[in-house]
Amino acid sequence: MRGFWLGMVCLGLACRAVAAEPPPARIELANGEWAPYLSERLPRRGFASHIVSEAFRLAGVQVVYRFYPWARAEAMVRGGEIAGSVVWSVTPERRQFALFSDPVVSDEEVAFHLASRPMKAERIEDFYGLGMATPNGSRLGVWQQAVDAGRIHHYVTKDVQSGMHQLLLGRIDFFPIVRAVGLSELRRHFSATERAAIVAEPHAFSRFDYCLMISRRQPGAEALLARFNQGLARLRASGEYRRLERDFHAGVYDGPSVR
């Protein structure tokens, strides 16, 4: 019995030692293309990437980003091939293989349409009989039921930029997209005259929180996530997050304009 209790004490001490281990000094995270939040070509790799880097810096961890297609990034987190990925919405399926941080950024989906075509835009029913588009690979979300019922005509565009062009040409009536993504796309790729022709409705049809995703196979995943959340809280409390957010809304993370 003495040997048994001695073994239990040693095991407990070992577990405590593991729990007390400092976070790694450097981690690799999978990243992707979703301007202005994430991009290999934008300042500080985009707004969300900058927030994650700063929060980890406050926790004593250096981040290195590796850019992959989204499906590949998710698969790498699932298989434990990389520590984690930025930034993702939380789903029951993803919770099976990943841990999620406190929200890094939040945004909302709104309807973009021509300024010359004012419309009531507070309920899905207000869009019955109209045509909408979504970028290739995007989910319909709250619009799915109306599209399936044939109440709203749905088209798929190559990307956000193509969807805005379809609006300008009058080929679709509205374009639901995350507000900051749509506004950034207009600033980056469209002239002042074109930007003035498109408006974003104030009403939000969906709101989203986007989080850091850490693989459950990452050694010390829970401790690493706790450190990140602490760093993120410090960033917000310091007022630095608000300063970065103001820069974000001012277009600092858009990168060089095409026009």
C-alpha angles and dihedrals in degrees: 000000000000089000091049094053091044088054092049091051091050091049091051092050091049092051090049090050091052091048090050094052112121118246117265114277090230134023136180121228129189114239135181147191115285109128133236091016098044134010140134088224101050130088110280087359090288134307099289092046090052092051092050092047092050094047091051091045089058087052092052096253127124116215125214116191124214116192121223139154109277096250091051092049092052091048091051091053090047092052096042092243090132134024095246147303142249132263124355142154115241118253131170090244093054092047088066092068105019145048119224131218130220110284112292095190135357129204142162138231116240136171119259117201142154115292088222089062107058111193140181104249113173103103135035087242089063088070098051111133093021132110124242136177136208128196116261110277095020122127120239093225112171090008095059098091095048092047093048090051091051092243092122124034111231130204131177122227129196093246144328093286091055090049091055090050090052089054092052091049091050093239093126131029100218141003118211111206140144104286100233092045093052094046092048091050090053092049093048103043110021135071123245090256092052092046091053090053093061126063134186117224114235094226114096118216095187136013123207138194116205119203143184110262119213122192114245086222092061109108109250091008096158094048091047091051091048090053090050093050090050091051091048091050090050090049091053094044092051093058091239091112090059091050091052089046091054089051089050094054090045090059098251091137095048093088123213114346118241091218 
